[in-house]
Amino acid sequence: MLYFRMGKLFETITDLPAAAETLRRRRYGVIETRDGQFVAVHLRPWPKFVSIFSVLFGQWYHKHVRGDRLWLYYNQPRRHTQFIALKYIVSARNTSWATFMQSLRVLDKIAHIKRTDALLCDAANLRLTPRLLARLGWQPHAKSRWHRNYIKRFCSSSSQPTQNRISRSTLAATAT
């Protein structure tokens, strides 16, 4: 196994509260969910960069691999430690809504553990509509001609995970 000054280069975490210190320290990871359940966070020593190869692999994987599984890549930039960037999602052909939502809930928990102010993403997939993103707590951010940038802000004064607060506001908005 390769080691780095801060410990292992690659680590797998299956219990988020027990590994809170490790999660706070490490900046790059992949959240793995399967059949609507959290499987693990695989911590990496380097950030995820989206390339044409990763896009082509993701499309191939989605087209050819069956099952209900999803990988969500996130980065915490060194210059902006108060943010986490949702970089990329790879899903299998039969990935369910429950698996997708579970991966987002785990990302929210990681953001809470890291005490970050917000999550950021570039919603490149046009199936991620502004209405859907709004229901999930995301708002348009940093308008750009070629990118659809969104932000999900957290209230830093609260100690509870954001999912509970957003669920109530989503229900209230849906009822009207």
N, C-alpha and C positions, 0 to 999 in steps of 0.2 A: 504494500500500500504506500502511496506517495504521501509525504507529510510536508507541511508548510509551517511557517512560524506560528500561525494561529491554531495549528492542529492539523487534522486530516484535510486533504484537499477535497475529497468526496465523502459525504456523510448521508445516511438515510435516517430520517426521523419519522417515527410512527405515532409518537405521543407528543402533541404540541405543548401542553403545559409543562411537562417534565423536561422538555428541551428548550425552554424559553430563552435561556442565556445564549445557547448556541444559535438560535434563530435571530436573536438581537444582533449578534456579532457577524453573522454571515449575510452577504448581500445578494447572492444569486441563487435561484432555486427553481425546481420543477415540482409542481403539485400534481400528484397522480391520483386520479379517482377512477373507480370501477364499480359498475352496477349500483350507482347512486351512493356509494360509500367512499369515504376518504381511505386511501391506501397508505400513502407516504409522501413526505417532502424529500426530494433528492437535492441536496445542496451541492453547488458547483463552485469551482474556483474562478470562473470567468463569466462575463455577462452573455446573454443570448443576443446575438445579432441576427436579424432577419435577412436572409439572402435568397437568391433565386433557387439555390439548391434546397434550402429548408422549405420554401414554398412548394417546390415540385415534390419533395419527399412527403410533405404534409398532404398534398392532394393525392398522391399515390397511396399513402397509408389510409386515408379516408375512403378511397374507392375500393381497396382490396382487402383490408383487414376488417373482419367482423367482430362484433362484441360491443359491449357498452363500457367504453373506457375513454379517458381524456387526460391529456398532459397540458398543464398551464404553466408557461414559463414567466417568471418575473425577475426584475432587476431592481436594485436600490442603488441609484447612481452615487458615486463617491462625492461629488460636489453638491448633491442635493439629498442629504440623508433624511429629510423630512418627507420624502415621496417614495413611493414604490411604483414602478412602471410595469403594467401588464403587457408583456412583449408579444406573446404568440400563444396560440392554442392549437393543439393537434388532437383531432378526435377520430375515433373509428366510425365505420359506416352506421352502426346501430346505437350510437351514443344517445342516451335519453336526456330529457330536460332535467331530470333529477340529478344526473351525474354532472351536468353543466352547472347547475345551481350549487351543488355541493362543493365544486371546485372554487366557485366565487365566494362561498361562505368561508372556506378555509383561507383564501386570500385575505378576506376581511379579518379573520382571527390573527393571521400573521401580521397584518398591518397594526392591529391592536397590540400585539405583543411587542412589536418594534416601536410603538408609540409614534407612528407616522401621522402626518397631517392629512394626506390624501393619496389616492390611487390615480394613476394616469394611464390612458390608453389611446392608441390611434386605431379607431374602428374602421379598418380597411375593408372588412367583409360587409357588403351592402345589405345582407340579411339582418345585420344589427341595426335596426331602425332607430331613429331618434326617440320614438315613442317607447320602444322596448328598453332602451338605455335609460330613459327618464324613469320608467317604472322600477328599474333596478338601482336607482339612486345616482345615476351618472348625469352630469350636466355638460353642455358644450363648453369648450375651453380653448383659448388660443386659436382663433379662426385662421384657417389657411386655405389656399386655393386647392391644394392637392391632397390634403389630409383632413380627416374628421377626428379632431382631438377632443377627448372627453376627460372629465375629472370627477372623482367621487370624494367629496370632502368628509372628514371626520371631525366631530366635536372633541377636541383634545381634553376638555375638562371632565368628560364622562369616563368611568372605568368599565362600563359594559361594552361588549362588542357591538359594532355598528349595525349588524344584521337585525337585531331586535328593534332598534329605533327606526330603521328603514322599513321594516315590515309594517309597523303601525302607520307610517306616513303613506306607504303604498296602498294599504287598505283604505285609508281615508280618501285618497285621491281616486281610487277605483270606485268607491261608493257614490261619488258625486257625478 
